[in-house]
Amino acid sequence: MNFLIKMQETIKLIFTWNPSDRLWQMPFFAGLGVAIVLFIAAFFNRPDLGLVAIIGTNIFLYVPNTPIYHKMILCMACAFGIITSFTLGLVGQAYPMFIPLIVFFVTMVSAQVVRYFSIGAPGFFFFTFAMILGTYIPFKIEDYPFAIGLVALGTMVANVMVLLYSLSVIYLFRHPPKPIPRIGEFGFGVIIIDPIIIAFFVSASMVLQSFLELERGYWVGVSCAAILTAVTFKQIWIKQIQRILGTILGVSFAYLLLHFSFSPIQFALLMMILMFFAELTTVRNYALAMVFLTPFSTYLAEVGSFMNYDPDLIIKARILDITIGSLFGLLGGAVMHWQALRVMLEKVLRKIIFRWVGED
């Protein structure tokens, strides 16, 4: 009887339409930034390069509801972080043996930083995402500076969108900003221990996909990272189910879209619409957001074969990889909330960290 009640509660949470204080202007300017980048790329008839630049526009999603100066400083710092993450991904592409180590380092540091500075969703995810894409998007070593420059250009457009969004929301639509959150108040366990466990599982998921020799195994690591952005184990469990269900619907949508050849302008408008609806619904219901995020991220990850896709191969790989990654993320969430392990790790890490600080 209790099992049935818990099942009903879980199903209700999966399909719940959550309340949100997110303003509609936020997804609008997020989509506009994506469209501007792709419009510029269309002007030069290189929409594939526009997709690389879109990696940088993702920093707009970190914009908080705080005073303008804080918004700008935070998003500029995120721009530096995502450029660095992508650059390290390119290093991993040149030296594949270091990919698990790079994944661990980027995920751990980004998770610690976003938690210390009380940066909300999407948390560390897009830093890890940018780094993993950097390891797989095919670039020659001599083109690495060019690729990094494209991501940097994307962050520039995103920061302009942050400024325009901030001015419109505060002065045009009269939504006063909230106070700046305090930093470093989550405690040792949340800021130090959780990121280490998260980084270990995201890194291990990349080792797993390599061992399984999956066709597009980077989705294993991406999905694992997405699941572990949730805070509580219950949230991780729900998010894992929502991601799998949403992806099943999303790949059906993506499968349909991948059969069409869009002009550069049409493609820019399509990506803008996908981003708008993904960000509009991601707080409301993650499963619904995945319906829009799946084709968006598929186009982003398949930049190496732009507009020359094998839809059957892509969709089969995505369903398998995301399912494996989501389940691995669930395992990571269970370990992260294993109290005995946390107590042991905290004792060891406190000794190491405070001894090291004391010696300095």
C-alpha positions as semicolon CSV with decimal commas, in nm:
position;residue;x (nm);y (nm);z (nm)
1;M;0,000;0,000;0,000
2;N;0,282;0,240;0,092
3;F;0,458;0,145;-0,232
4;L;0,150;0,240;-0,436
5;I;0,121;0,572;-0,253
6;K;0,487;0,650;-0,320
7;M;0,443;0,554;-0,686
8;Q;0,146;0,789;-0,716
9;E;0,345;1,070;-0,553
10;T;0,639;1,007;-0,790
11;I;0,417;1,008;-1,099
12;K;0,252;1,327;-0,977
13;L;0,592;1,496;-0,930
14;I;0,707;1,386;-1,276
15;F;0,412;1,554;-1,446
16;T;0,365;1,848;-1,206
17;W;0,350;2,197;-1,358
18;N;0,567;2,382;-1,108
19;P;0,517;2,747;-1,010
20;S;0,788;2,983;-1,130
21;D;0,891;3,344;-1,083
22;R;1,098;3,336;-1,404
23;L;1,009;3,632;-1,626
24;W;0,922;3,562;-1,991
25;Q;1,186;3,814;-2,096
26;M;1,460;3,574;-1,982
27;P;1,385;3,295;-2,236
28;F;1,313;3,562;-2,499
29;F;1,658;3,721;-2,472
30;A;1,819;3,376;-2,442
31;G;1,661;3,279;-2,773
32;L;1,744;3,617;-2,927
33;G;2,112;3,575;-2,844
34;V;2,114;3,235;-3,017
35;A;1,935;3,383;-3,321
36;I;2,177;3,678;-3,350
37;V;2,479;3,447;-3,350
38;L;2,323;3,225;-3,616
39;F;2,210;3,525;-3,824
40;I;2,570;3,650;-3,828
41;A;2,687;3,299;-3,922
42;A;2,420;3,288;-4,196
43;F;2,553;3,615;-4,338
44;F;2,888;3,442;-4,390
45;N;2,710;3,122;-4,500
46;R;2,871;2,924;-4,214
47;P;2,587;2,821;-3,981
48;D;2,805;2,534;-3,860
49;L;3,048;2,784;-3,707
50;G;2,750;2,963;-3,553
51;L;2,668;2,644;-3,365
52;V;3,015;2,645;-3,209
53;A;2,962;3,008;-3,100
54;I;2,628;2,911;-2,942
55;I;2,826;2,721;-2,678
56;G;2,933;3,062;-2,549
57;T;2,581;3,210;-2,554
58;N;2,478;2,956;-2,287
59;I;2,628;3,182;-2,021
60;F;2,315;3,397;-2,052
61;L;2,127;3,119;-1,870
62;Y;2,320;3,207;-1,553
63;V;2,178;3,560;-1,535
64;P;2,039;3,617;-1,182
65;N;1,761;3,847;-1,072
66;T;1,999;4,088;-0,900
67;P;2,122;4,447;-0,962
68;I;2,265;4,513;-1,309
69;Y;2,628;4,543;-1,196
70;H;2,607;4,201;-1,027
71;K;2,442;4,045;-1,334
72;M;2,717;4,174;-1,560
73;I;3,006;4,073;-1,334
74;L;2,862;3,724;-1,283
75;C;2,796;3,660;-1,652
76;M;3,138;3,792;-1,754
77;A;3,296;3,556;-1,500
78;C;3,085;3,271;-1,644
79;A;3,211;3,370;-1,991
80;F;3,568;3,320;-1,874
81;G;3,470;2,987;-1,721
82;I;3,300;2,849;-2,030
83;I;3,583;2,960;-2,262
84;T;3,834;2,792;-2,031
85;S;3,622;2,476;-2,011
86;F;3,593;2,453;-2,390
87;T;3,968;2,512;-2,427
88;L;4,043;2,228;-2,185
89;G;3,806;2,012;-2,388
90;L;4,015;2,082;-2,698
91;V;4,323;1,978;-2,501
92;G;4,145;1,650;-2,427
93;Q;4,072;1,608;-2,796
94;A;4,442;1,636;-2,871
95;Y;4,534;1,405;-2,580
96;P;4,240;1,161;-2,529
97;M;4,409;0,983;-2,237
98;F;4,359;1,297;-2,027
99;I;3,984;1,333;-2,096
100;P;3,865;1,166;-1,768
101;L;4,107;1,381;-1,567
102;I;3,997;1,700;-1,746
103;V;3,630;1,608;-1,698
104;F;3,693;1,554;-1,327
105;F;3,882;1,882;-1,284
106;V;3,636;2,102;-1,477
107;T;3,328;1,948;-1,315
108;M;3,469;1,964;-0,963
109;V;3,594;2,324;-0,985
110;S;3,283;2,456;-1,161
111;A;3,054;2,280;-0,913
112;Q;3,249;2,426;-0,621
113;V;3,246;2,777;-0,766
114;V;2,873;2,787;-0,846
115;R;2,791;2,655;-0,499
116;Y;3,029;2,891;-0,317
117;F;2,889;3,195;-0,498
118;S;2,526;3,074;-0,468
119;I;2,476;3,059;-0,844
120;G;2,153;2,876;-0,915
121;A;2,042;2,660;-1,206
122;P;2,186;2,544;-1,441
123;G;2,475;2,514;-1,194
124;F;2,796;2,355;-1,317
125;F;2,624;2,185;-1,614
126;F;2,714;2,413;-1,907
127;F;3,081;2,430;-1,808
128;T;3,100;2,050;-1,820
129;F;2,887;2,048;-2,136
130;A;3,119;2,294;-2,313
131;M;3,424;2,095;-2,210
132;I;3,275;1,762;-2,332
133;L;3,175;1,918;-2,665
134;G;3,529;2,052;-2,695
135;T;3,659;1,695;-2,676
136;Y;3,433;1,577;-2,962
137;I;3,374;1,860;-3,212
138;P;3,634;1,785;-3,481
139;F;3,894;2,063;-3,507
140;K;4,252;2,042;-3,625
141;I;4,510;2,155;-3,369
142;E;4,599;2,459;-3,579
143;D;4,230;2,563;-3,570
144;Y;4,202;2,554;-3,190
145;P;4,252;2,933;-3,145
146;F;3,981;2,991;-3,408
147;A;3,739;2,757;-3,227
148;I;3,809;2,923;-2,893
149;G;3,750;3,262;-3,056
150;L;3,409;3,147;-3,181
151;V;3,302;3,051;-2,829
152;A;3,436;3,385;-2,700
153;L;3,226;3,568;-2,962
154;G;2,923;3,378;-2,838
155;T;2,989;3,498;-2,483
156;M;3,015;3,858;-2,609
157;V;2,672;3,837;-2,768
158;A;2,535;3,678;-2,452
159;N;2,671;3,959;-2,234
160;V;2,507;4,219;-2,459
161;M;2,181;4,025;-2,416
162;V;2,233;4,028;-2,038
163;L;2,261;4,408;-2,044
164;L;1,955;4,454;-2,267
165;Y;1,755;4,205;-2,061
166;S;1,853;4,378;-1,736
167;L;1,763;4,726;-1,862
168;S;1,429;4,612;-2,003
169;V;1,325;4,414;-1,696
170;I;1,422;4,678;-1,440
171;Y;1,333;5,002;-1,621
172;L;1,077;4,903;-1,884
173;F;0,879;4,627;-1,714
174;R;0,942;4,758;-1,361
175;H;1,060;4,437;-1,193
176;P;1,291;4,540;-0,907
177;P;1,604;4,326;-0,858
178;K;1,649;4,098;-0,558
179;P;1,936;4,128;-0,307
180;I;2,267;3,963;-0,392
181;P;2,284;3,619;-0,222
182;R;2,548;3,560;0,044
183;I;2,849;3,356;-0,057
184;G;3,001;3,049;0,103
185;E;2,712;2,976;0,339
186;F;2,629;2,622;0,224
187;G;2,897;2,456;0,435
188;F;3,192;2,223;0,381
189;G;2,986;1,926;0,268
190;V;2,798;2,106;-0,008
191;I;3,090;2,312;-0,138
192;I;3,370;2,054;-0,111
193;I;3,239;1,698;-0,076
194;D;2,944;1,706;-0,320
195;P;3,150;1,845;-0,613
196;I;3,417;1,578;-0,566
197;I;3,158;1,297;-0,578
198;I;2,979;1,460;-0,873
199;A;3,305;1,504;-1,064
200;F;3,405;1,144;-0,996
201;F;3,082;1,005;-1,143
202;V;3,077;1,236;-1,445
203;S;3,440;1,142;-1,513
204;A;3,364;0,773;-1,459
205;S;3,071;0,797;-1,700
206;M;3,313;0,913;-1,970
207;V;3,537;0,615;-1,895
208;L;3,231;0,388;-1,915
209;Q;3,122;0,521;-2,255
210;S;3,475;0,477;-2,384
211;F;3,483;0,119;-2,255
212;L;3,145;0,044;-2,419
213;E;3,268;0,207;-2,743
214;L;2,940;0,391;-2,791
215;E;2,883;0,573;-3,121
216;R;2,810;0,911;-2,959
217;G;2,914;0,836;-2,605
218;Y;2,955;1,199;-2,500
219;W;2,581;1,200;-2,421
220;V;2,652;0,959;-2,134
221;G;2,868;1,218;-1,960
222;V;2,634;1,506;-2,049
223;S;2,329;1,322;-1,913
224;C;2,510;1,216;-1,597
225;A;2,611;1,579;-1,535
226;A;2,257;1,705;-1,600
227;I;2,108;1,461;-1,348
228;L;2,362;1,549;-1,078
229;T;2,277;1,920;-1,092
230;A;1,976;1,835;-0,874
231;V;2,026;1,889;-0,501
232;T;1,838;1,616;-0,311
233;F;1,826;1,247;-0,400
234;K;1,450;1,274;-0,455
235;Q;1,511;1,554;-0,706
236;I;1,781;1,344;-0,874
237;W;1,544;1,047;-0,898
238;I;1,262;1,259;-1,044
239;K;1,496;1,444;-1,281
240;Q;1,639;1,115;-1,408
241;I;1,291;0,986;-1,498
242;Q;1,190;1,321;-1,648
243;R;1,507;1,331;-1,860
244;I;1,449;0,983;-2,000
245;L;1,078;1,043;-2,070
246;G;1,138;1,389;-2,212
247;T;1,420;1,260;-2,429
248;I;1,201;0,986;-2,576
249;L;0,952;1,252;-2,686
250;G;1,230;1,493;-2,779
251;V;1,410;1,247;-3,004
252;S;1,086;1,187;-3,190
253;F;1,067;1,561;-3,251
254;A;1,438;1,572;-3,340
255;Y;1,399;1,274;-3,574
256;L;1,133;1,467;-3,765
257;L;1,343;1,787;-3,780
258;L;1,659;1,604;-3,891
259;H;1,483;1,495;-4,210
260;F;1,451;1,860;-4,319
261;S;1,718;2,080;-4,472
262;F;1,679;2,436;-4,346
263;S;1,819;2,751;-4,497
264;P;2,059;2,937;-4,261
265;I;1,788;3,193;-4,174
266;Q;1,524;2,924;-4,115
267;F;1,772;2,734;-3,898
268;A;1,845;3,044;-3,689
269;L;1,472;3,097;-3,627
270;L;1,425;2,729;-3,543
271;M;1,705;2,734;-3,283
272;M;1,567;3,057;-3,135
273;I;1,222;2,900;-3,094
274;L;1,367;2,581;-2,942
275;M;1,574;2,781;-2,692
276;F;1,280;3,005;-2,600
277;F;1,043;2,719;-2,522
278;A;1,313;2,512;-2,351
279;E;1,396;2,794;-2,108
280;L;1,029;2,887;-2,066
281;T;0,940;2,535;-1,951
282;T;1,256;2,407;-1,782
283;V;1,154;2,543;-1,439
284;R;0,791;2,443;-1,488
285;N;0,850;2,083;-1,596
286;Y;1,189;1,939;-1,689
287;A;1,040;1,656;-1,897
288;L;0,858;1,906;-2,120
289;A;1,171;2,120;-2,149
290;M;1,362;1,813;-2,271
291;V;1,125;1,790;-2,568
292;F;1,272;2,121;-2,691
293;L;1,624;2,079;-2,551
294;T;1,678;1,745;-2,723
295;P;1,667;1,873;-3,084
296;F;1,850;2,193;-2,980
297;S;2,138;2,006;-2,818
298;T;2,139;1,746;-3,097
299;Y;2,205;2,014;-3,359
300;L;2,470;2,164;-3,129
301;A;2,653;1,836;-3,075
302;E;2,630;1,727;-3,439
303;V;2,804;2,038;-3,571
304;G;3,074;1,819;-3,721
305;S;2,819;1,667;-3,963
306;F;2,605;1,980;-4,004
307;M;2,302;1,927;-4,232
308;N;2,444;1,590;-4,339
309;Y;2,284;1,373;-4,075
310;D;2,189;1,008;-4,044
311;P;1,876;1,056;-3,827
312;D;1,840;0,685;-3,746
313;L;2,196;0,658;-3,617
314;I;2,176;0,981;-3,415
315;I;1,843;0,901;-3,248
316;K;1,932;0,542;-3,155
317;A;2,261;0,660;-3,006
318;R;2,097;0,940;-2,809
319;I;1,829;0,721;-2,650
320;L;2,082;0,458;-2,544
321;D;2,347;0,704;-2,426
322;I;2,107;0,927;-2,233
323;T;1,946;0,629;-2,062
324;I;2,288;0,496;-1,953
325;G;2,403;0,842;-1,844
326;S;2,084;0,914;-1,650
327;L;2,100;0,582;-1,464
328;F;2,469;0,641;-1,388
329;G;2,378;0,987;-1,260
330;L;2,115;0,827;-1,036
331;L;2,383;0,597;-0,895
332;G;2,603;0,901;-0,835
333;G;2,316;1,072;-0,654
334;A;2,269;0,770;-0,429
335;V;2,639;0,766;-0,340
336;M;2,640;1,145;-0,288
337;H;2,366;1,107;-0,027
338;W;2,526;0,805;0,143
339;Q;2,577;0,952;0,488
340;A;2,849;0,713;0,609
341;L;3,065;0,792;0,306
342;R;3,010;1,165;0,349
343;V;3,121;1,155;0,712
344;M;3,437;0,963;0,622
345;L;3,518;1,194;0,328
346;E;3,463;1,504;0,539
347;K;3,707;1,384;0,806
348;V;3,976;1,302;0,550
349;L;3,929;1,617;0,341
350;R;3,920;1,849;0,641
351;K;4,254;1,711;0,757
352;I;4,409;1,744;0,411
353;I;4,272;2,093;0,335
354;F;4,329;2,252;0,674
355;R;4,675;2,100;0,707
356;W;4,764;2,236;0,364
357;V;4,623;2,581;0,454
358;G;4,805;2,574;0,786
359;E;5,138;2,499;0,619
360;D;5,087;2,793;0,382
